[in-house]
Amino acid sequence: MMERSFSEVLDDVKKNYFEITENIARAAEKSGRKYEDITFLAATKTVEPAVINHAVSLGLRYIGENKVQELLSKYDEYDLKNCDLQFIGHLQTNKVRQIIDKVSMIQSVDSVKLANEISKQSIKNSLVSNILLEVNIGREENKSGVLEEELDELIEKVSAMPNIQIRGLMTIPPVCEKKIEVCKFFDKMYKLFIDISSKKSDNVYMDYLSMGMSDDYEEAVLCGANMVRIGSRLFGSRIYR
Ligand SMILES: *Cc1c(COP(=O)(O)O)cnc(C)c1O
């Protein structure tokens, strides 16, 4: 297949962006909310900054990278006056200090060790870091995230740490053939989210339930997500160079 020209890519992104925002709005309304209640974050891995910034010019306000190296190499080119940069991938403890002052939220915290380092580096940088706790809701081996039954203990420990604030939950469910199957996982996440919110623990804020990607963001919103992370549906298939 021939690679698309730069202007064709920008046109595609524009068309995709408005399709996605319409779909999010429809799903939000179906679940008794408004478009504004849902945070549309673009997963920008492999996408060049000029293309990302084009999406920002259309109204995109949140972007997320999943690799430290890539985030750093693109950092100076993001239009960060107009969008908010988050970290959404697996984060190694020894790399926390490289991004701590560059992202507004780390979505993928799944261990006391990682949270401890985020807390430590946040103190050093005189800032408070927002984090989401990542849940391995499908109980898949070799997948990041804590198991449901480990969540309470993690919350208890992390919420006691200085300069770190739990803002919600994130998940990447198992790949499902049918949409009805993925909803089972989204429903479980929503239940956890509500259960934790209702406990009203100190320093635990359930503001965000981050779930739903290109193939299932509408289902996720219908199941109660208020943040979706969309990559290929917006930017096209990823080309790894
Ligand atoms: C890449 C990525 C996404 C988006 O994936 P798509 O299927 O391309 O929408 C969402 N979340 C994380 C953590 C990712 O790395």
The ligand as a Tripos MOL2 file, in Angstrom:
@<TRIPOS>MOLECULE
LIG
   15    15     1     0     0
SMALL
NO_CHARGES

@<TRIPOS>ATOM
      1 C1         -1.9360    2.6240   22.0470 C.3       1 LIG1
      2 C2         -2.7190    2.7340   23.2790 C.ar      1 LIG1
      3 C3         -4.0900    3.0320   23.2420 C.ar      1 LIG1
      4 C4         -4.8670    3.2430   21.9660 C.3       1 LIG1
      5 O1         -4.8840    2.1240   21.1550 O.3       1 LIG1
      6 P1         -5.7630    2.0780   19.8240 P.3       1 LIG1
      7 O2         -6.2790    0.7020   19.7480 O.co2     1 LIG1
      8 O3         -4.8480    2.4320   18.7080 O.co2     1 LIG1
      9 O4         -6.8500    3.0730   19.9740 O.co2     1 LIG1
     10 C5         -4.7430    3.1370   24.4630 C.ar      1 LIG1
     11 N1         -4.1230    2.9530   25.6350 N.ar      1 LIG1
     12 C6         -2.8120    2.6630   25.7020 C.ar      1 LIG1
     13 C7         -2.1980    2.4670   27.0350 C.3       1 LIG1
     14 C8         -2.0670    2.5480   24.5410 C.ar      1 LIG1
     15 O5         -0.7640    2.2590   24.6130 O.3       1 LIG1
@<TRIPOS>BOND
     1     1     2 1
     2     2     3 ar
     3     2    14 ar
     4     3     4 1
     5     3    10 ar
     6     4     5 1
     7     5     6 1
     8     6     7 2
     9     6     8 1
    10     6     9 1
    11    10    11 ar
    12    11    12 ar
    13    12    13 1
    14    12    14 ar
    15    14    15 1
@<TRIPOS>SUBSTRUCTURE
     1 LIG1         1 GROUP 0 **** ****
